[in-house]
Amino acid sequence: MTTGHIDHFCRDALPPADLWPEMRADRIAGELELDQARKPHEVLAFYGVKSGDKVADVWAGRGYYTTILSEVVGPSGLVYTQNPNSRDEINQRWKAPKFANVRVVDGPFDKLPLPQNGSLDFVMIHLNYHDVDPAMRGAMNKAILGALKRGGTYGVVDHSAKDGTGNDAIKTLHRIDKAQVIKEVTAAGFTLSKEGDMLRMPSDARDFNVNKERNKDDRFVLAFQKP
């Protein structure tokens, strides 16, 4: 069940840039170039991630957001980074002293290995919700609910499919209908608290494969809250 009123994020609400880390340390080749399209400064400001937070990056891939989250939450915070399959070439990255606050918790989505003690402030899945097997999403969302504190935030950022298409484009275009995500996540017990517009692209007809034409697509940014 969603909340009756959904707040939309205003870019004017951003804190001054000099209050944010540069988010440049130990970024691997290609990551900085992605910032222009992904706007991590705006996205994490929208989600309210701060120093000292305990957070998780689900289906982290090579660690684009794990790196940034590590710097934002700082030495007093904690970042769990998860992929469905362990890859040593990725996990070696987190052994550097700079990433002392990163914990690798690889494992399947239907048995998501996050702590179930309600200790996390924030969990995000970035551009990969559509790739999670629909049969596993319910268990994944329930595990994220169990990991978060009351009032904690679950952030989902993904490629927009045409309205009303549900899961139809998840394999062909690598997109998902925003309403499908809202339906599934709220069914797990979350409420939808707000939606960001910093990655919207109204000119996108939502009819092309986002893996073939990169960074030209409309993306939704959803914030769900644990009651």
Z-matrix of the N, CA and C atoms (Angstrom, degrees):
N
C 1 1.473
C 2 1.520 1 108.64
N 3 1.307 2 117.22 1 128.20
C 4 1.457 3 121.14 2 -179.44
C 5 1.520 4 110.27 3 -87.93
N 6 1.304 5 115.80 4 163.57
C 7 1.451 6 120.10 5 175.49
C 8 1.513 7 109.28 6 -73.49
N 9 1.323 8 116.15 7 157.95
C 10 1.449 9 119.73 8 -177.59
C 11 1.510 10 113.24 9 -69.07
N 12 1.315 11 116.43 10 -29.72
C 13 1.460 12 120.09 11 -178.26
C 14 1.518 13 109.13 12 -126.33
N 15 1.315 14 116.42 13 127.93
C 16 1.451 15 121.36 14 179.95
C 17 1.523 16 108.86 15 -108.05
N 18 1.326 17 116.32 16 120.30
C 19 1.456 18 121.03 17 178.11
C 20 1.516 19 109.89 18 -76.01
N 21 1.306 20 116.36 19 141.54
C 22 1.453 21 121.70 20 174.96
C 23 1.521 22 108.76 21 -108.82
N 24 1.304 23 115.12 22 135.74
C 25 1.458 24 121.59 23 -173.43
C 26 1.521 25 111.17 24 -72.16
N 27 1.302 26 115.23 25 136.08
C 28 1.463 27 121.47 26 177.54
C 29 1.521 28 109.37 27 -107.45
N 30 1.317 29 118.31 28 126.71
C 31 1.461 30 121.21 29 -179.29
C 32 1.530 31 111.91 30 -59.43
N 33 1.335 32 116.76 31 -26.71
C 34 1.461 33 119.92 32 -178.98
C 35 1.524 34 111.74 33 -67.08
N 36 1.351 35 117.09 34 -14.53
C 37 1.456 36 120.82 35 -178.92
C 38 1.518 37 112.91 36 -82.39
N 39 1.317 38 117.70 37 -4.16
C 40 1.459 39 121.35 38 -178.51
C 41 1.521 40 111.58 39 -62.77
N 42 1.329 41 117.04 40 141.85
C 43 1.461 42 119.42 41 173.51
C 44 1.510 43 109.41 42 -70.86
N 45 1.326 44 118.38 43 161.42
C 46 1.459 45 120.08 44 177.04
C 47 1.519 46 110.91 45 -56.87
N 48 1.323 47 116.11 46 142.54
C 49 1.462 48 120.87 47 -176.13
C 50 1.516 49 112.45 48 -58.66
N 51 1.350 50 117.32 49 -30.93
C 52 1.457 51 118.68 50 -176.63
C 53 1.531 52 112.55 51 -73.62
N 54 1.342 53 117.51 52 -5.41
C 55 1.454 54 120.66 53 175.30
C 56 1.523 55 111.66 54 -88.87
N 57 1.328 56 116.27 55 -5.51
C 58 1.451 57 121.42 56 -178.56
C 59 1.516 58 109.76 57 -106.36
N 60 1.367 59 116.98 58 148.72
C 61 1.466 60 119.25 59 174.69
C 62 1.516 61 109.68 60 -64.36
N 63 1.312 62 115.51 61 156.47
C 64 1.459 63 119.72 62 -179.06
C 65 1.518 64 112.31 63 -66.31
N 66 1.324 65 117.61 64 -20.34
C 67 1.453 66 122.32 65 179.03
C 68 1.516 67 110.85 66 55.92
N 69 1.338 68 116.40 67 40.90
C 70 1.460 69 121.12 68 -178.76
C 71 1.528 70 112.86 69 -120.03
N 72 1.319 71 117.24 70 -21.08
C 73 1.458 72 119.52 71 -172.65
C 74 1.524 73 111.50 72 -64.95
N 75 1.326 74 115.32 73 130.36
C 76 1.461 75 122.74 74 175.30
C 77 1.525 76 112.93 75 56.91
N 78 1.313 77 117.85 76 33.78
C 79 1.465 78 120.31 77 172.76
C 80 1.519 79 107.86 78 -81.33
N 81 1.334 80 117.41 79 135.44
C 82 1.463 81 120.91 80 -178.19
C 83 1.518 82 110.57 81 -85.29
N 84 1.328 83 115.32 82 169.24
C 85 1.457 84 121.48 83 -175.30
C 86 1.526 85 110.99 84 -52.76
N 87 1.326 86 115.17 85 130.04
C 88 1.457 87 121.42 86 176.08
C 89 1.513 88 114.91 87 94.12
N 90 1.334 89 117.93 88 -19.17
C 91 1.467 90 118.65 89 -175.86
C 92 1.518 91 113.07 90 -69.70
N 93 1.317 92 116.98 91 -43.71
C 94 1.459 93 118.97 92 179.93
C 95 1.523 94 111.85 93 -60.57
N 96 1.337 95 115.87 94 -36.00
C 97 1.459 96 119.89 95 -179.89
C 98 1.525 97 111.76 96 -65.73
N 99 1.331 98 117.33 97 -25.04
C 100 1.460 99 120.96 98 179.93
C 101 1.531 100 112.66 99 -77.24
N 102 1.325 101 116.73 100 -17.62
C 103 1.462 102 120.16 101 -175.34
C 104 1.526 103 112.85 102 -60.09
N 105 1.315 104 116.64 103 -34.66
C 106 1.466 105 119.71 104 -176.90
C 107 1.528 106 111.10 105 -60.86
N 108 1.341 107 116.43 106 -41.17
C 109 1.461 108 120.07 107 -179.60
C 110 1.526 109 112.25 108 -83.61
N 111 1.332 110 117.26 109 -33.17
C 112 1.469 111 120.57 110 -173.82
C 113 1.522 112 113.65 111 -90.01
N 114 1.340 113 117.41 112 -22.32
C 115 1.462 114 123.44 113 175.51
C 116 1.532 115 113.03 114 48.95
N 117 1.324 116 117.58 115 56.70
C 118 1.469 117 119.16 116 -176.36
C 119 1.517 118 114.27 117 -60.67
N 120 1.326 119 117.68 118 -32.82
C 121 1.469 120 120.83 119 177.80
C 122 1.525 121 110.28 120 -58.41
N 123 1.338 122 116.09 121 -48.49
C 124 1.461 123 119.85 122 -179.39
C 125 1.523 124 111.91 123 -69.31
N 126 1.323 125 116.38 124 -40.70
C 127 1.463 126 120.16 125 -177.33
C 128 1.524 127 111.13 126 -63.65
N 129 1.333 128 117.68 127 -47.01
C 130 1.464 129 119.56 128 -178.14
C 131 1.525 130 112.18 129 -73.63
N 132 1.327 131 117.87 130 -27.71
C 133 1.463 132 120.16 131 171.98
C 134 1.527 133 110.20 132 -65.31
N 135 1.307 134 116.18 133 -41.73
C 136 1.470 135 122.14 134 176.89
C 137 1.526 136 111.03 135 -58.60
N 138 1.335 137 115.84 136 -42.47
C 139 1.464 138 119.84 137 -178.49
C 140 1.527 139 113.01 138 -81.09
N 141 1.326 140 116.95 139 -10.77
C 142 1.456 141 120.34 140 175.38
C 143 1.515 142 114.72 141 74.86
N 144 1.341 143 117.57 142 26.38
C 145 1.462 144 120.43 143 179.31
C 146 1.526 145 109.32 144 -70.73
N 147 1.338 146 116.10 145 137.07
C 148 1.464 147 119.66 146 -173.58
C 149 1.522 148 110.89 147 -143.28
N 150 1.317 149 114.75 148 169.74
C 151 1.456 150 121.50 149 177.96
C 152 1.525 151 110.92 150 -55.69
N 153 1.331 152 115.71 151 135.83
C 154 1.450 153 120.87 152 178.18
C 155 1.511 154 115.24 153 91.13
N 156 1.325 155 117.86 154 -9.48
C 157 1.463 156 120.93 155 -179.16
C 158 1.528 157 111.68 156 -69.26
N 159 1.329 158 114.93 157 151.17
C 160 1.458 159 122.63 158 169.73
C 161 1.521 160 107.28 159 -104.15
N 162 1.343 161 115.69 160 122.19
C 163 1.460 162 120.41 161 -169.71
C 164 1.526 163 110.56 162 -136.37
N 165 1.346 164 116.00 163 170.01
C 166 1.459 165 120.80 164 176.52
C 167 1.516 166 109.95 165 -141.95
N 168 1.326 167 115.11 166 141.44
C 169 1.463 168 123.66 167 176.93
C 170 1.527 169 106.66 168 -112.66
N 171 1.343 170 116.74 169 103.75
C 172 1.458 171 122.33 170 -176.03
C 173 1.528 172 109.82 171 -89.27
N 174 1.323 173 116.20 172 135.83
C 175 1.463 174 125.00 173 -170.61
C 176 1.533 175 108.32 174 49.61
N 177 1.294 176 113.49 175 64.12
C 178 1.461 177 121.54 176 -171.96
C 179 1.523 178 113.84 177 -74.03
N 180 1.331 179 118.06 178 -14.24
C 181 1.458 180 119.63 179 -177.70
C 182 1.515 181 111.06 180 61.34
N 183 1.305 182 116.04 181 -133.23
C 184 1.463 183 121.06 182 -179.73
C 185 1.532 184 112.69 183 -79.70
N 186 1.339 185 116.16 184 -5.16
C 187 1.458 186 119.32 185 172.46
C 188 1.508 187 116.05 186 103.29
N 189 1.317 188 117.39 187 24.29
C 190 1.467 189 120.26 188 179.37
C 191 1.536 190 110.70 189 -50.88
N 192 1.332 191 116.90 190 -54.41
C 193 1.461 192 119.02 191 -178.09
C 194 1.519 193 112.72 192 -82.63
N 195 1.329 194 118.69 193 -26.43
C 196 1.463 195 119.50 194 176.72
C 197 1.520 196 110.22 195 -58.34
N 198 1.328 197 116.88 196 -44.10
C 199 1.457 198 121.71 197 179.22
C 200 1.528 199 111.61 198 -59.53
N 201 1.312 200 115.58 199 -47.15
C 202 1.461 201 120.54 200 -177.54
C 203 1.525 202 110.87 201 -67.77
N 204 1.328 203 115.95 202 -44.54
C 205 1.464 204 119.44 203 179.02
C 206 1.525 205 111.40 204 -61.09
N 207 1.326 206 116.88 205 -38.94
C 208 1.461 207 120.86 206 178.62
C 209 1.518 208 111.01 207 -57.22
N 210 1.306 209 116.22 208 -41.95
C 211 1.463 210 120.16 209 -179.15
C 212 1.523 211 111.51 210 -73.74
N 213 1.334 212 117.26 211 -38.15
C 214 1.462 213 120.35 212 -177.85
C 215 1.532 214 111.33 213 -67.94
N 216 1.335 215 117.85 214 -45.20
C 217 1.470 216 119.46 215 -177.21
C 218 1.524 217 111.92 216 -77.33
N 219 1.337 218 116.98 217 -22.80
C 220 1.458 219 121.60 218 173.19
C 221 1.522 220 113.79 219 72.59
N 222 1.330 221 116.38 220 -175.74
C 223 1.470 222 121.58 221 -175.14
C 224 1.522 223 113.97 222 -64.54
N 225 1.314 224 117.71 223 -21.98
C 226 1.463 225 119.96 224 178.54
C 227 1.524 226 112.38 225 -88.73
N 228 1.336 227 116.70 226 -3.23
C 229 1.457 228 121.58 227 178.41
C 230 1.516 229 111.63 228 -103.14
N 231 1.328 230 115.91 229 -175.02
C 232 1.455 231 121.72 230 -177.41
C 233 1.521 232 108.97 231 -148.13
N 234 1.343 233 116.43 232 138.51
C 235 1.459 234 121.93 233 178.55
C 236 1.521 235 109.49 234 -125.63
N 237 1.321 236 116.77 235 119.96
C 238 1.456 237 121.22 236 169.52
C 239 1.526 238 107.84 237 -91.21
N 240 1.324 239 116.92 238 129.72
C 241 1.460 240 121.06 239 178.63
C 242 1.522 241 108.53 240 -117.80
N 243 1.335 242 116.71 241 126.42
C 244 1.467 243 121.43 242 -173.09
C 245 1.512 244 112.04 243 -127.31
N 246 1.319 245 115.81 244 135.54
C 247 1.462 246 123.97 245 167.22
C 248 1.521 247 107.87 246 -129.73
N 249 1.330 248 117.63 247 153.70
C 250 1.469 249 118.80 248 -178.68
C 251 1.523 250 113.65 249 -66.73
N 252 1.331 251 116.60 250 -26.46
C 253 1.456 252 121.74 251 178.26
C 254 1.524 253 108.53 252 -132.43
N 255 1.331 254 117.32 253 134.72
C 256 1.457 255 121.25 254 179.57
C 257 1.524 256 110.51 255 -70.50
N 258 1.318 257 115.50 256 136.12
C 259 1.462 258 121.69 257 174.79
C 260 1.517 259 107.67 258 -130.53
N 261 1.336 260 114.75 259 115.45
C 262 1.447 261 120.06 260 -173.63
C 263 1.521 262 112.42 261 -59.74
N 264 1.344 263 117.59 262 -36.37
C 265 1.463 264 119.62 263 -178.08
C 266 1.520 265 111.45 264 -65.33
N 267 1.342 266 117.24 265 -24.56
C 268 1.460 267 120.74 266 174.66
C 269 1.521 268 110.37 267 -83.46
N 270 1.318 269 116.87 268 -48.44
C 271 1.463 270 120.62 269 -173.57
C 272 1.521 271 113.66 270 -68.42
N 273 1.336 272 116.71 271 -22.43
C 274 1.464 273 119.15 272 174.92
C 275 1.522 274 110.77 273 -61.25
N 276 1.311 275 116.21 274 -29.86
C 277 1.466 276 121.11 275 -178.99
C 278 1.523 277 111.81 276 -58.81
N 279 1.337 278 115.97 277 -35.65
C 280 1.467 279 119.76 278 -173.16
C 281 1.520 280 112.74 279 -83.40
N 282 1.322 281 117.48 280 0.74
C 283 1.462 282 121.35 281 176.98
C 284 1.523 283 112.71 282 -84.81
N 285 1.337 284 116.62 283 -9.07
C 286 1.463 285 120.16 284 177.91
C 287 1.531 286 109.30 285 -65.71
N 288 1.334 287 117.97 286 144.02
C 289 1.472 288 120.93 287 -178.97
C 290 1.519 289 113.53 288 -53.56
N 291 1.332 290 116.92 289 -33.16
C 292 1.465 291 119.94 290 -179.41
C 293 1.523 292 111.78 291 -59.29
N 294 1.339 293 116.43 292 -28.06
C 295 1.460 294 120.51 293 -175.83
C 296 1.523 295 112.04 294 -103.40
N 297 1.323 296 116.23 295 36.61
C 298 1.464 297 120.82 296 178.86
C 299 1.526 298 112.02 297 -62.94
N 300 1.329 299 117.37 298 -19.32
C 301 1.461 300 120.90 299 -179.59
C 302 1.534 301 112.78 300 -93.41
N 303 1.334 302 118.29 301 9.36
C 304 1.468 303 122.69 302 -179.51
C 305 1.531 304 110.01 303 -103.41
N 306 1.340 305 116.01 304 133.50
C 307 1.456 306 122.09 305 176.37
C 308 1.527 307 108.73 306 -121.86
N 309 1.327 308 117.14 307 127.23
C 310 1.461 309 122.23 308 178.48
C 311 1.524 310 108.98 309 -84.50
N 312 1.337 311 116.60 310 127.08
C 313 1.474 312 121.93 311 -179.77
C 314 1.536 313 108.89 312 -133.86
N 315 1.315 314 116.63 313 59.61
C 316 1.458 315 120.09 314 -178.20
C 317 1.521 316 111.18 315 -68.72
N 318 1.335 317 115.61 316 147.29
C 319 1.457 318 120.82 317 179.17
C 320 1.513 319 110.49 318 164.41
N 321 1.336 320 117.11 319 169.85
C 322 1.471 321 121.77 320 -175.39
C 323 1.519 322 113.04 321 -69.38
N 324 1.327 323 115.47 322 154.97
C 325 1.464 324 120.46 323 -176.10
C 326 1.528 325 112.49 324 -69.05
N 327 1.318 326 117.93 325 -31.69
C 328 1.462 327 119.29 326 -179.01
C 329 1.530 328 111.90 327 -79.56
N 330 1.320 329 116.67 328 -6.37
C 331 1.469 330 122.17 329 172.67
C 332 1.523 331 108.28 330 -134.55
N 333 1.299 332 115.30 331 51.66
C 334 1.465 333 122.06 332 -172.59
C 335 1.530 334 110.46 333 -55.36
N 336 1.342 335 117.52 334 120.26
C 337 1.465 336 120.29 335 -173.33
C 338 1.523 337 114.79 336 -84.14
N 339 1.316 338 116.58 337 51.98
C 340 1.463 339 121.32 338 173.20
C 341 1.528 340 109.00 339 -97.61
N 342 1.332 341 117.62 340 150.62
C 343 1.473 342 119.54 341 177.80
C 344 1.523 343 110.05 342 -59.62
N 345 1.323 344 116.39 343 138.50
C 346 1.465 345 121.06 344 -177.48
C 347 1.529 346 111.67 345 -105.38
N 348 1.321 347 114.92 346 35.98
C 349 1.469 348 120.25 347 -177.14
C 350 1.521 349 113.40 348 -109.34
N 351 1.329 350 116.80 349 15.27
C 352 1.461 351 119.70 350 177.49
C 353 1.511 352 114.05 351 62.33
N 354 1.338 353 116.17 352 42.16
C 355 1.468 354 119.81 353 -173.68
C 356 1.525 355 114.27 354 -106.43
N 357 1.324 356 118.43 355 -9.04
C 358 1.465 357 120.32 356 -173.91
C 359 1.525 358 111.93 357 -92.05
N 360 1.332 359 114.25 358 147.25
C 361 1.462 360 121.04 359 176.62
C 362 1.527 361 112.55 360 -89.76
N 363 1.335 362 115.87 361 -30.47
C 364 1.463 363 119.92 362 -171.25
C 365 1.522 364 110.09 363 -154.64
N 366 1.325 365 116.35 364 137.06
C 367 1.469 366 123.01 365 172.12
C 368 1.514 367 107.16 366 -132.10
N 369 1.335 368 116.50 367 137.09
C 370 1.459 369 118.69 368 177.23
C 371 1.516 370 111.46 369 -133.33
N 372 1.330 371 115.12 370 151.50
C 373 1.455 372 122.53 371 168.51
C 374 1.525 373 106.38 372 -129.91
N 375 1.316 374 115.53 373 120.10
C 376 1.461 375 121.54 374 -168.61
C 377 1.533 376 111.05 375 -112.14
N 378 1.324 377 116.17 376 111.94
C 379 1.469 378 124.39 377 175.16
C 380 1.528 379 113.88 378 63.31
N 381 1.325 380 117.28 379 18.23
C 382 1.462 381 119.98 380 -178.10
C 383 1.524 382 114.29 381 -130.22
N 384 1.324 383 118.53 382 -2.51
C 385 1.466 384 118.69 383 179.47
C 386 1.523 385 109.90 384 -56.63
N 387 1.318 386 117.23 385 -40.59
C 388 1.463 387 120.57 386 -177.26
C 389 1.524 388 112.52 387 -63.55
N 390 1.334 389 117.26 388 -24.65
C 391 1.457 390 121.15 389 -178.43
C 392 1.529 391 112.99 390 -84.58
N 393 1.313 392 118.21 391 -14.15
C 394 1.464 393 120.49 392 176.81
C 395 1.531 394 108.60 393 -70.99
N 396 1.322 395 116.40 394 132.04
C 397 1.461 396 121.45 395 177.92
C 398 1.531 397 109.08 396 -52.01
N 399 1.335 398 118.09 397 124.70
C 400 1.469 399 119.73 398 -179.23
C 401 1.528 400 113.29 399 -53.15
N 402 1.335 401 116.94 400 -30.23
C 403 1.463 402 120.00 401 179.97
C 404 1.525 403 112.28 402 -70.20
N 405 1.332 404 117.11 403 -18.12
C 406 1.468 405 121.32 404 -178.67
C 407 1.524 406 112.68 405 -99.95
N 408 1.310 407 117.54 406 -12.33
C 409 1.470 408 119.40 407 -172.35
C 410 1.517 409 113.33 408 -65.46
N 411 1.317 410 117.31 409 -36.85
C 412 1.461 411 119.83 410 -179.20
C 413 1.517 412 111.61 411 -60.39
N 414 1.343 413 116.14 412 -47.66
C 415 1.462 414 120.46 413 178.96
C 416 1.519 415 111.09 414 -65.17
N 417 1.333 416 117.06 415 -38.68
C 418 1.458 417 120.88 416 178.47
C 419 1.525 418 110.69 417 -62.35
N 420 1.313 419 116.55 418 -48.11
C 421 1.466 420 120.08 419 -178.43
C 422 1.519 421 111.86 420 -64.22
N 423 1.332 422 117.23 421 -36.30
C 424 1.465 423 120.98 422 176.93
C 425 1.530 424 110.68 423 -65.90
N 426 1.340 425 116.48 424 -39.44
C 427 1.466 426 119.77 425 178.80
C 428 1.524 427 110.99 426 -66.20
N 429 1.322 428 117.08 427 -37.03
C 430 1.461 429 120.70 428 177.49
C 431 1.526 430 110.04 429 -66.88
N 432 1.330 431 116.76 430 -39.29
C 433 1.466 432 120.69 431 175.93
C 434 1.531 433 110.10 432 -59.02
N 435 1.336 434 116.50 433 -43.45
C 436 1.458 435 120.59 434 -179.94
C 437 1.514 436 113.45 435 -67.87
N 438 1.333 437 116.29 436 -27.40
C 439 1.466 438 120.54 437 -178.70
C 440 1.520 439 112.72 438 -77.86
N 441 1.322 440 117.18 439 -28.26
C 442 1.464 441 121.52 440 -173.34
C 443 1.523 442 112.96 441 -85.31
N 444 1.339 443 114.46 442 149.31
C 445 1.454 444 121.24 443 169.45
C 446 1.530 445 109.60 444 -67.47
N 447 1.313 446 117.06 445 161.56
C 448 1.467 447 119.94 446 169.74
C 449 1.535 448 107.87 447 -61.56
N 450 1.310 449 116.74 448 129.99
C 451 1.451 450 120.58 449 -176.36
C 452 1.517 451 113.17 450 87.36
N 453 1.351 452 117.20 451 -5.04
C 454 1.457 453 121.09 452 177.74
C 455 1.512 454 112.05 453 -68.33
N 456 1.316 455 115.90 454 160.89
C 457 1.465 456 122.02 455 -172.58
C 458 1.524 457 112.10 456 -112.62
N 459 1.313 458 115.52 457 135.51
C 460 1.465 459 124.40 458 172.78
C 461 1.522 460 106.65 459 -111.75
N 462 1.334 461 116.56 460 114.19
C 463 1.455 462 121.28 461 -178.26
C 464 1.509 463 111.76 462 -102.10
N 465 1.331 464 116.48 463 129.73
C 466 1.465 465 122.26 464 176.40
C 467 1.521 466 108.09 465 -123.78
N 468 1.327 467 115.45 466 119.80
C 469 1.464 468 122.47 467 175.28
C 470 1.524 469 106.61 468 -118.33
N 471 1.338 470 116.80 469 128.13
C 472 1.473 471 117.53 470 -179.83
C 473 1.524 472 110.81 471 -155.51
N 474 1.329 473 113.48 472 171.98
C 475 1.462 474 122.48 473 -178.42
C 476 1.534 475 109.57 474 -80.03
N 477 1.327 476 116.92 475 127.89
C 478 1.463 477 121.68 476 -175.24
C 479 1.523 478 112.22 477 -75.93
N 480 1.329 479 115.86 478 129.13
C 481 1.460 480 121.94 479 168.68
C 482 1.530 481 108.09 480 -95.33
N 483 1.317 482 116.14 481 172.48
C 484 1.461 483 120.02 482 177.60
C 485 1.523 484 109.41 483 -64.34
N 486 1.331 485 115.41 484 145.20
C 487 1.460 486 120.57 485 179.56
C 488 1.524 487 110.44 486 -58.19
N 489 1.318 488 115.43 487 137.19
C 490 1.454 489 120.52 488 175.61
C 491 1.516 490 115.13 489 87.05
N 492 1.349 491 117.31 490 2.08
C 493 1.466 492 119.60 491 -176.27
C 494 1.524 493 113.86 492 -94.52
N 495 1.322 494 117.81 493 -5.74
C 496 1.453 495 120.07 494 177.01
C 497 1.515 496 113.02 495 56.42
N 498 1.347 497 114.89 496 -123.62
C 499 1.463 498 121.92 497 179.47
C 500 1.527 499 113.47 498 -95.57
N 501 1.316 500 118.09 499 7.75
C 502 1.472 501 121.12 500 -170.89
C 503 1.523 502 113.96 501 -58.32
N 504 1.342 503 117.58 502 -31.47
C 505 1.470 504 120.78 503 -173.15
C 506 1.526 505 113.50 504 -103.99
N 507 1.327 506 117.91 505 11.34
C 508 1.466 507 118.57 506 -173.06
C 509 1.526 508 113.10 507 -66.93
N 510 1.316 509 117.61 508 -30.46
C 511 1.464 510 120.35 509 179.83
C 512 1.526 511 112.49 510 -100.34
N 513 1.319 512 117.24 511 -34.86
C 514 1.467 513 120.24 512 -176.15
C 515 1.522 514 112.85 513 -78.51
N 516 1.324 515 116.65 514 -43.04
C 517 1.468 516 121.17 515 -176.45
C 518 1.531 517 112.48 516 -115.57
N 519 1.332 518 117.16 517 -5.60
C 520 1.475 519 122.46 518 -176.58
C 521 1.526 520 111.08 519 56.84
N 522 1.320 521 114.32 520 47.34
C 523 1.462 522 123.76 521 177.70
C 524 1.519 523 109.46 522 -133.08
N 525 1.328 524 116.08 523 163.25
C 526 1.462 525 121.00 524 176.20
C 527 1.522 526 109.13 525 -144.59
N 528 1.319 527 115.14 526 145.46
C 529 1.459 528 121.50 527 177.40
C 530 1.530 529 108.63 528 -68.50
N 531 1.314 530 116.23 529 127.55
C 532 1.469 531 121.02 530 179.98
C 533 1.521 532 111.15 531 -54.69
N 534 1.323 533 117.47 532 -39.36
C 535 1.465 534 120.79 533 -178.80
C 536 1.523 535 111.61 534 -63.08
N 537 1.331 536 117.13 535 -30.78
C 538 1.458 537 120.82 536 178.02
C 539 1.533 538 110.81 537 -66.16
N 540 1.323 539 115.76 538 -42.80
C 541 1.463 540 120.24 539 178.14
C 542 1.521 541 110.31 540 -63.13
N 543 1.322 542 116.30 541 -46.39
C 544 1.463 543 120.08 542 179.87
C 545 1.527 544 110.66 543 -59.77
N 546 1.316 545 116.84 544 -42.94
C 547 1.467 546 121.41 545 179.70
C 548 1.529 547 110.90 546 -59.97
N 549 1.328 548 116.99 547 -46.79
C 550 1.457 549 121.11 548 -175.82
C 551 1.523 550 112.32 549 -70.58
N 552 1.327 551 116.69 550 -43.31
C 553 1.461 552 119.47 551 -175.82
C 554 1.528 553 111.38 552 -72.16
N 555 1.303 554 117.69 553 -39.64
C 556 1.470 555 119.41 554 177.75
C 557 1.525 556 110.76 555 -68.93
N 558 1.333 557 118.07 556 -28.81
C 559 1.467 558 120.95 557 176.77
C 560 1.519 559 111.57 558 -64.63
N 561 1.344 560 116.04 559 -24.18
C 562 1.467 561 120.67 560 179.10
C 563 1.519 562 112.41 561 -81.60
N 564 1.340 563 117.49 562 -7.75
C 565 1.456 564 120.91 563 177.14
C 566 1.511 565 115.43 564 117.63
N 567 1.341 566 117.81 565 0.18
C 568 1.466 567 121.67 566 178.77
C 569 1.526 568 111.03 567 -84.57
N 570 1.324 569 115.58 568 161.12
C 571 1.457 570 121.50 569 167.11
C 572 1.527 571 108.28 570 -114.56
N 573 1.301 572 117.14 571 144.97
C 574 1.462 573 121.60 572 175.97
C 575 1.520 574 108.27 573 -82.34
N 576 1.337 575 116.75 574 118.04
C 577 1.461 576 119.45 575 -173.81
C 578 1.518 577 113.66 576 -99.77
N 579 1.341 578 117.68 577 -35.05
C 580 1.461 579 119.12 578 -179.96
C 581 1.516 580 109.91 579 -164.43
N 582 1.332 581 114.19 580 165.98
C 583 1.461 582 121.76 581 -177.92
C 584 1.523 583 109.00 582 -136.04
N 585 1.325 584 116.62 583 131.16
C 586 1.456 585 121.31 584 178.31
C 587 1.517 586 111.54 585 -94.30
N 588 1.330 587 116.20 586 149.50
C 589 1.466 588 120.34 587 -179.26
C 590 1.520 589 112.79 588 -114.46
N 591 1.348 590 116.82 589 11.29
C 592 1.464 591 119.77 590 -174.33
C 593 1.525 592 113.97 591 -68.31
N 594 1.339 593 117.97 592 -17.71
C 595 1.462 594 121.03 593 -179.76
C 596 1.530 595 112.43 594 -112.92
N 597 1.308 596 115.94 595 12.81
C 598 1.467 597 118.92 596 179.89
C 599 1.521 598 110.89 597 -73.13
N 600 1.323 599 115.96 598 146.63
C 601 1.458 600 122.74 599 177.87
C 602 1.532 601 107.13 600 -141.26
N 603 1.328 602 117.42 601 86.70
C 604 1.462 603 121.50 602 -174.26
C 605 1.526 604 114.58 603 -58.47
N 606 1.336 605 117.26 604 -23.44
C 607 1.466 606 119.90 605 -179.27
C 608 1.526 607 112.89 606 -74.52
N 609 1.313 608 117.72 607 -11.71
C 610 1.464 609 121.54 608 -179.15
C 611 1.533 610 110.00 609 -71.79
N 612 1.338 611 116.23 610 121.38
C 613 1.467 612 120.91 611 177.87
C 614 1.528 613 111.83 612 -79.02
N 615 1.338 614 116.62 613 -6.48
C 616 1.466 615 122.93 614 177.58
C 617 1.532 616 112.32 615 61.29
N 618 1.314 617 116.17 616 35.72
C 619 1.463 618 120.54 617 -176.07
C 620 1.523 619 113.71 618 -123.54
N 621 1.360 620 117.68 619 12.60
C 622 1.459 621 120.06 620 -179.97
C 623 1.524 622 110.67 621 -125.83
N 624 1.332 623 115.26 622 159.06
C 625 1.460 624 122.47 623 179.36
C 626 1.522 625 109.34 624 -74.66
N 627 1.322 626 116.50 625 120.23
C 628 1.469 627 120.29 626 -175.50
C 629 1.522 628 112.47 627 -70.00
N 630 1.327 629 117.94 628 -17.05
C 631 1.467 630 120.87 629 176.92
C 632 1.525 631 112.18 630 -81.28
N 633 1.318 632 116.79 631 -15.56
C 634 1.459 633 121.10 632 178.67
C 635 1.526 634 112.09 633 -99.22
N 636 1.322 635 116.14 634 -31.14
C 637 1.472 636 121.25 635 175.69
C 638 1.524 637 106.75 636 -122.97
N 639 1.306 638 115.87 637 92.47
C 640 1.458 639 120.86 638 -170.37
C 641 1.530 640 113.37 639 -83.07
N 642 1.324 641 114.01 640 144.49
C 643 1.469 642 122.93 641 172.91
C 644 1.518 643 113.56 642 61.99
N 645 1.352 644 115.42 643 29.25
C 646 1.462 645 120.50 644 176.47
C 647 1.523 646 111.13 645 -120.48
N 648 1.323 647 116.96 646 10.38
C 649 1.458 648 121.46 647 -171.01
C 650 1.525 649 112.88 648 -107.65
N 651 1.317 650 113.97 649 157.41
C 652 1.458 651 122.34 650 173.78
C 653 1.524 652 108.58 651 -76.98
N 654 1.340 653 116.79 652 136.93
C 655 1.457 654 121.56 653 179.69
C 656 1.524 655 110.06 654 -130.23
N 657 1.317 656 115.86 655 139.55
C 658 1.466 657 119.52 656 175.75
C 659 1.513 658 109.86 657 -98.74
N 660 1.323 659 115.35 658 148.95
C 661 1.464 660 123.18 659 -178.80
C 662 1.531 661 106.52 660 -128.31
N 663 1.330 662 116.04 661 105.96
C 664 1.446 663 121.55 662 -174.13
C 665 1.521 664 111.56 663 -112.36
N 666 1.323 665 116.44 664 139.00
C 667 1.460 666 122.76 665 175.59
C 668 1.527 667 108.89 666 -116.59
N 669 1.328 668 115.52 667 115.16
C 670 1.457 669 121.71 668 176.07
C 671 1.518 670 108.74 669 -104.47
N 672 1.308 671 116.60 670 148.09
C 673 1.462 672 121.23 671 -177.87
C 674 1.525 673 110.50 672 -120.34
N 675 1.333 674 115.69 673 140.61
C 676 1.470 675 120.08 674 172.11
C 677 1.525 676 108.36 675 -81.52
N 678 1.310 677 117.29 676 121.87
C 679 1.483 678 120.10 677 -178.30
C 680 1.526 679 112.12 678 -61.39
